[in-house]
Amino acid sequence: MTRIDFYLLSSDQPSARLEYACRLAHKAWGKGHKVYLHCASEEQAGELDALLWSFRADSFVPHGLHSDYPDEPVVCGYSEDPSPHHDLLINVTDATPPFFSRFSRLAEIIVEDDSVRVPARDRFRFYRERGYPLNSHPIRMAQ
């Protein structure tokens, strides 16, 4: 059964969501996990792909867009079947990914903005009603 973690960021900036997704992907990749970053659109996937090149000057994360490089250890996608990835799914959308249950773990990244929090609460209820193990992690962001 998929383990679901909600990362509750102490920021109301949409950019904080993408930056934390990069940090989480970097950490997971460093531990040998394959990561699929689920985005809302082609534009957001491109933005996240670019951010993975620059979010830390002292690191490298082998990654690409799922449409171009589906076998990379870290991929950004928005509507594709996430195969061959089934390890960690990082969701930066406001919807439940239809394929989340194929993954070992799902990370939901939430910022302090009602347009993000309200749908996140609905997803939390959805997962809880179906018996998924849920964890919440308050994350203090540097200002």
C-alpha positions as CSV (number, residue, x, y, z in Angstrom):
1,M,0.0,0.0,0.0
2,T,1.3,3.5,-0.9
3,R,2.7,5.5,2.0
4,I,1.5,9.1,1.8
5,D,3.4,12.1,3.3
6,F,2.1,15.6,3.4
7,Y,4.9,18.2,3.6
8,L,3.3,21.4,5.0
9,L,5.5,24.3,4.0
10,S,5.6,27.6,6.1
11,S,5.4,29.7,2.9
12,D,2.6,31.0,0.8
13,Q,4.8,31.3,-2.3
14,P,4.0,28.9,-5.2
15,S,7.7,28.8,-6.0
16,A,8.4,27.3,-2.5
17,R,6.4,24.2,-3.6
18,L,8.7,23.6,-6.6
19,E,11.9,24.4,-4.7
20,Y,10.9,21.9,-2.0
21,A,10.1,19.3,-4.7
22,C,13.6,19.7,-6.0
23,R,15.1,19.2,-2.5
24,L,13.0,16.1,-1.9
25,A,13.9,14.7,-5.3
26,H,17.6,15.3,-4.7
27,K,17.4,13.6,-1.3
28,A,15.5,10.6,-2.6
29,W,17.7,10.2,-5.7
30,G,20.8,10.3,-3.3
31,K,19.3,7.3,-1.5
32,G,18.9,5.4,-4.7
33,H,15.2,6.0,-5.3
34,K,13.6,6.7,-8.7
35,V,11.4,9.8,-8.6
36,Y,8.5,10.9,-10.7
37,L,7.5,14.6,-10.3
38,H,3.9,15.0,-11.3
39,C,3.1,18.5,-12.6
40,A,-0.1,20.2,-13.6
41,S,1.0,21.2,-17.1
42,E,3.7,21.0,-19.7
43,E,4.8,24.5,-18.6
44,Q,5.1,23.6,-15.0
45,A,7.0,20.4,-15.9
46,G,9.5,22.5,-17.9
47,E,9.8,25.0,-15.1
48,L,10.6,22.2,-12.6
49,D,13.0,20.6,-15.1
50,A,14.9,23.9,-15.4
51,L,14.8,24.4,-11.6
52,L,16.4,21.0,-11.0
53,W,19.5,22.3,-12.9
54,S,19.9,25.3,-10.7
55,F,18.2,24.9,-7.3
56,R,21.6,24.0,-5.7
57,A,24.9,25.2,-7.0
58,D,26.8,22.3,-5.4
59,S,24.7,19.4,-6.6
60,F,23.6,17.5,-9.7
61,V,20.4,15.5,-10.1
62,P,20.2,13.4,-13.3
63,H,16.8,14.2,-14.6
64,G,14.7,15.1,-17.6
65,L,11.2,15.5,-18.9
66,H,9.3,12.2,-18.9
67,S,8.3,12.7,-22.6
68,D,12.0,12.9,-23.6
69,Y,13.9,10.9,-21.0
70,P,11.5,8.4,-19.3
71,D,14.4,6.2,-18.0
72,E,16.2,9.0,-16.0
73,P,16.2,8.4,-12.3
74,V,14.3,11.7,-11.8
75,V,11.6,12.8,-14.3
76,C,9.1,15.6,-14.6
77,G,5.8,14.8,-16.3
78,Y,2.3,16.0,-16.4
79,S,-0.1,13.6,-18.2
80,E,2.0,10.6,-19.2
81,D,1.9,7.1,-17.8
82,P,4.8,7.4,-15.3
83,S,6.3,4.0,-16.2
84,P,8.9,2.8,-15.5
85,H,8.7,4.8,-12.2
86,H,7.0,3.2,-9.2
87,D,9.1,4.3,-6.3
88,L,8.5,7.9,-5.2
89,L,5.8,10.1,-6.7
90,I,6.1,13.8,-5.8
91,N,2.8,15.7,-6.5
92,V,2.9,19.4,-7.2
93,T,-0.6,19.6,-8.6
94,D,-3.9,20.3,-6.8
95,A,-5.4,17.0,-7.9
96,T,-5.1,13.3,-6.9
97,P,-2.8,11.7,-9.4
98,P,-4.9,8.8,-10.9
99,F,-1.9,6.4,-10.8
100,F,-0.6,7.2,-7.3
101,S,-1.4,3.7,-5.9
102,R,1.2,2.2,-8.2
103,F,3.9,3.9,-6.2
104,S,5.6,2.9,-2.9
105,R,5.4,6.5,-1.7
106,L,3.5,9.7,-2.5
107,A,4.8,13.1,-1.4
108,E,2.2,15.9,-1.4
109,I,3.8,19.3,-1.1
110,I,1.5,22.0,0.3
111,V,2.0,25.8,0.8
112,E,0.0,28.2,3.0
113,D,-2.3,29.3,0.2
114,D,-6.0,28.5,0.3
115,S,-6.0,27.6,-3.4
116,V,-3.5,24.8,-2.5
117,R,-4.7,24.0,1.0
118,V,-8.4,23.4,0.3
119,P,-7.8,20.8,-2.4
120,A,-5.0,19.3,-0.3
121,R,-7.5,18.7,2.6
122,D,-9.9,17.0,0.1
123,R,-7.0,14.7,-1.0
124,F,-6.1,14.0,2.6
125,R,-9.7,12.9,3.3
126,F,-9.8,10.8,0.1
127,Y,-6.6,8.9,1.1
128,R,-7.7,8.5,4.7
129,E,-11.1,7.2,3.8
130,R,-9.4,4.5,1.7
131,G,-7.1,3.5,4.5
132,Y,-3.8,4.7,3.2
133,P,-1.1,5.4,5.8
134,L,-0.7,9.2,6.2
135,N,2.0,11.3,7.7
136,S,2.3,15.1,8.0
137,H,5.5,17.0,8.2
138,P,5.6,20.7,9.0
139,I,8.5,22.3,7.2
140,R,9.8,25.6,8.2
141,M,11.0,27.5,5.1
142,A,13.8,30.1,5.2
143,Q,12.4,33.6,4.4
